Amino acid sequence: MAIVESRLPGWPTLSLHVLNPLRLGSAFALDGISYHNYSWKLHNDAEPFVAAAHGPARATITMNAVEIEAAVSALALEPFDAAEFPFAFLAAFGNKETTIKRLRKGESNASDVPGGVLQRNNIHLAVCESGVVGETLKALRTNPKTVSAKAKFVLATDGETLEAEDLTSGETITSDYRDFARHFGFFLPLAGISTIKEIKDNPIDVRATGRLNKLYIELLKDNPEWATEARRHDMNHFMARLIFCFFAEDTDIFNGASLFTKTVEQMSARDSSNTHEVVGAVFRAMNTKIADRAAAKLPSWADGFPYVNGGLFSGSTDVPRFSRMTRTYLLHAGGLSWREINPDIFGSMIQAVAEDEERGALGMHYTSVPNILKVLNPLFLDDLRAQLQAAGGNARVLLNLRKRMARIRVFDPACGSGNFLVIAYKQMRAIEAEINRRRGEPGLSSEIPLTNFRGIELRDFPAEIARLALVIAEFQCDVLYLGQMEALAEFLPLDAMNWITCGNALELDWLGVCPSTGSGVKLVSDDLFQTPLDQVEIDFENEGGETYICGNPPYLGFTWQSAEQKADIRTLLKGRTASSGFLDYVAGWFIKAADYGTRTNCVAAFVSTNSICQGQSVSILWPAVFETGYDIRFAYTSFKWSNLASNKAGVTVVIVGIGLPTSAPRRLYLHDEQNGVLVREGASITPYLTLGPRIVVQKRDQPLSALSVMEFGNKPSDGGHLLLQSEELASLGLDVAQRNRFIRRIYGSDDFINGGSRLCVWIEDCHLEEAQFIDSLKARIEAVRQVRLASPDKGANALAKRAHQLKLMRIGTQSCIVVPSVSSERRHYLPAGLVDHRTTLTNLAFGLYDAPLWNLALIASRIHLVWIATVCGKLESRYRYSNTLGWNTFPVPTLTDQNKADLTRCAEDILLAREAHFPATIADLYDPENMPENLRHAHERNDEVLERIYIGRRFRNDTERLEKLFELYTKMTAAQPASNRKRKTLA
Ligand SMILES: C[S@@+](CC[C@H](N)C(=O)[O-])C[C@H]1O[C@@H](n2cnc3c(N)ncnc32)[C@H](O)[C@@H]1O
């Protein structure tokens, strides 16, 4: 028994039978406590407890990689100004004017080196006398201030040479001052952008994207009609042609270095008036076979261009008009060295050029090659490499492998600018080249047809770029493995076939893009819902070969899907599940791939939001996939899908590979804490991405285990008239006895976690008459009645009869265990707690009314959080609790009386540990970075006790926890199916 003494005038001293609810930071709080003798005081409610203090916001740098490249290039072109350089350099990396001002004044410059500027946590740079750059860099590196200010870089320059060092990696650069912009990728961490290796080594992709971006924007300004929907395709096609020309003139595909750029520069007037005519003539030449040139009446200077066509230069050769500025931008873009362009990276970046809403983030949505390989390696590349290794020098086995590869199709049905296809192609060419080397045929032409790399893409511009990217990749591979001459000999004219279909992948028949293997039929992709698309028929070189489907389709939660997208999913699932629920859009690609697999054998792997392997999505999507006969072959469990923008949180994704069942073990790839990858093998993978049987957790009305019943809190349906803030209490004019009778504290998720202080009017039927005599209560009851009567909902109208009450009137007679329905995913434990009999819940929390305290030990355990995170799914990224899906399905071994006593003690210890930190809120206490030691310890102890009940020791990790839970769930549900709704007896 606990005694709670009020400090609020008018509140009584209470005797509580149970531990205080410990809603720290709210009205009930502990003043002095001993473990066996609780004596508490009510705390003054009117003083809100301040939530966690946050540190001062860090100044953020908002420039993206493309903008930084442009700024650094501009700086390198300016005459060197020794005094100004350090500040101009920092400004180019996105430092704000105010930051620069403070450095300039010396207020924040921590350097003691002459000519030096030291920006804390960033860089120590200095301008020095001519010829002493090396010594100055050394002085900066060894300077104690560099260390104490935690500089990440040192840089020294004399205006002729520039040297710098990344102090974290030890990497250094030395450059002519004029060329230092080429190393801008090295310095990107200064702008908070963690650079991926490809960009650092080869910044051309960012520079090219920046140049084309400017050109695109300005051309559209000068030619607004090209920005209309009707001409969008022409504009995109025009940009693809330009990119081809820039690449071709730098790689000897055109006869003469910089032929295109020079032609435009020399033949078009400086005032730009005829630039479009010159470019148009060049395009026409590339669309005219050499034999037809005379008849085409091309200007002689255009005759030097080869016949290219292949669809790229066919159709209208209309060109937008140029201004002086856009002509200059065109020449600037041509001035870059396009030879080193990475078709995978560049394609991904350049696609943003044509997207109005994406353009601002240009260069930031690049998907790294290692991440793409996480899909392609387990899908089929690992197997090819293993075969290559096993073949050793055996010419016949190597030949068979080469033949096998020539019949492999790779199909990305959401291909964007084709990066998955390009990387798959390049990787296969590398394997083929190794085969040829071992067979003593190093210069042999490739047998891998580019047309076996296919895609569907919704948007026009990326679809254009995807095809171009593959063409460029093929040429670069030919140069690498066969030599420049051979590459050139094979390159032109381009193949007229189109491997990238522009359309909606969820509507198109995939057999139209990738016909059944062995059919050898020419097929045109059918649009199953709309008019046929304008497509070139494609023959296939894959007779009897394998098909691998891959990609990174769009993830769109239900609320972000358009009506058409929702309809796509509904159509796909029609007749296969009761409802398509809130499935993410990406789920459609899994269904389509499995359906496609019933017609032609394939293995498919997609990157996906992890939501399709959590919560209710599992029971909607996966049974439909399994029904086709397809199974999960391999999977990567959740990880962050990072891109170039380290200042943008990546989404959490999984990779799931599906195919027909085989005898080969299933592989599960997991990231360890050091971001290494562990591979585990088993006979099958669950749709929750654990090793184990293919079970799908179904909602239950009653707990599967012998646990107390968990119910929703009380939906007010009151228009706000039964709820009040504690400071409104006085206005009701109630005496102490009336407050005791008619007022209760009420919590939803948010106020339980963050320390809110709401109250509610609580009138039992037996006290209604008395309440009606109190004016303030009577008025509130009447207001609720009006709200309910006015509601369009019939249920609400019926409730008007008991307008004195919330829709439900659940409250513990002694206590209630509270479980917030939504809570942050950052916490290590679910923020459950206990409230007394004078406290009730809204429908935004669940309650176990008068339940034994050991139930709280279960809910507050790590193993329960892992179960909830997996089977209940998330609301955005937060945990979404469900009693029917999470609590009623939670598998718990039979608990002995001793187990229950031990767990009760653990729950009490957790509550007491919280109390020791009054007035901290639950949010404060469970801040993962600042969780108090005693509370952490109490939870550890709780986990220890509970996990010993499960397996006799602590689990090694969450994966082991989940696997045990699924194993137990499978056993328990086999013995007691979901339809068994009988209430279990509680000890
Ligand atoms: C996440 S991006 C991936 C693209 C590319 N693989 C990459 O990494 O940049 C998804 C792509 O799917 C395309 N897409 C969206 N809905 C589509 C649909 N219904 N059919 C085909 N493609 C679609 C988008 O335009 C986008 O290019």
The ligand as an SDF file (V2000), in Angstrom:
LIG
                    3D

 27 29  0  0  0  0  0  0  0  0999 V2000
   14.1520    3.9700  -57.1050 C   0  0  0  0  0  0  0  0  0  0  0  0
   14.2500    4.3400  -58.8200 S   0  0  0  0  0  0  0  0  0  0  0  0
   15.4950    3.2340  -59.3200 C   0  0  0  0  0  0  0  0  0  0  0  0
   16.0760    3.5730  -60.6390 C   0  0  0  0  0  0  0  0  0  0  0  0
   17.5270    3.1470  -60.8230 C   0  0  0  0  0  0  0  0  0  0  0  0
   17.6910    1.7450  -60.7470 N   0  0  0  0  0  0  0  0  0  0  0  0
   18.4240    3.8580  -59.8240 C   0  0  0  0  0  0  0  0  0  0  0  0
   18.9580    3.2600  -58.9100 O   0  0  0  0  0  0  0  0  0  0  0  0
   18.5560    5.0730  -59.9660 O   0  0  0  0  0  0  0  0  0  0  0  0
   12.7530    3.6300  -59.3990 C   0  0  0  0  0  0  0  0  0  0  0  0
   12.4850    3.8680  -60.8540 C   0  0  0  0  0  0  0  0  0  0  0  0
   11.2340    3.2790  -61.1740 O   0  0  0  0  0  0  0  0  0  0  0  0
   10.5460    4.1270  -62.0540 C   0  0  0  0  0  0  0  0  0  0  0  0
    9.1060    3.8120  -61.9400 N   0  0  0  0  0  0  0  0  0  0  0  0
    8.2070    4.2880  -61.0490 C   0  0  0  0  0  0  0  0  0  0  0  0
    7.0030    3.7330  -61.2530 N   0  0  0  0  0  0  0  0  0  0  0  0
    7.1440    2.9050  -62.2900 C   0  0  0  0  0  0  0  0  0  0  0  0
    6.2450    2.0620  -62.9770 C   0  0  0  0  0  0  0  0  0  0  0  0
    4.9790    1.9540  -62.5970 N   0  0  0  0  0  0  0  0  0  0  0  0
    6.7130    1.3620  -64.0200 N   0  0  0  0  0  0  0  0  0  0  0  0
    8.0120    1.4590  -64.4060 C   0  0  0  0  0  0  0  0  0  0  0  0
    8.9120    2.2390  -63.7840 N   0  0  0  0  0  0  0  0  0  0  0  0
    8.4810    2.9440  -62.7480 C   0  0  0  0  0  0  0  0  0  0  0  0
   10.9140    5.5110  -61.6030 C   0  0  0  0  0  0  0  0  0  0  0  0
   10.7140    6.4540  -62.6390 O   0  0  0  0  0  0  0  0  0  0  0  0
   12.3710    5.3270  -61.2280 C   0  0  0  0  0  0  0  0  0  0  0  0
   13.2110    5.5810  -62.3150 O   0  0  0  0  0  0  0  0  0  0  0  0
  1  2  1  0
  2  3  1  0
  2 10  1  0
  3  4  1  0
  4  5  1  0
  5  6  1  0
  5  7  1  0
  7  8  2  0
  7  9  1  0
 10 11  1  0
 11 12  1  0
 11 26  1  0
 12 13  1  0
 13 14  1  0
 13 24  1  0
 14 15  1  0
 14 23  1  0
 15 16  2  0
 16 17  1  0
 17 18  1  0
 17 23  2  0
 18 19  1  0
 18 20  2  0
 20 21  1  0
 21 22  2  0
 22 23  1  0
 24 25  1  0
 24 26  1  0
 26 27  1  0
M  CHG  2   2   1   9  -1
M  END
$$$$
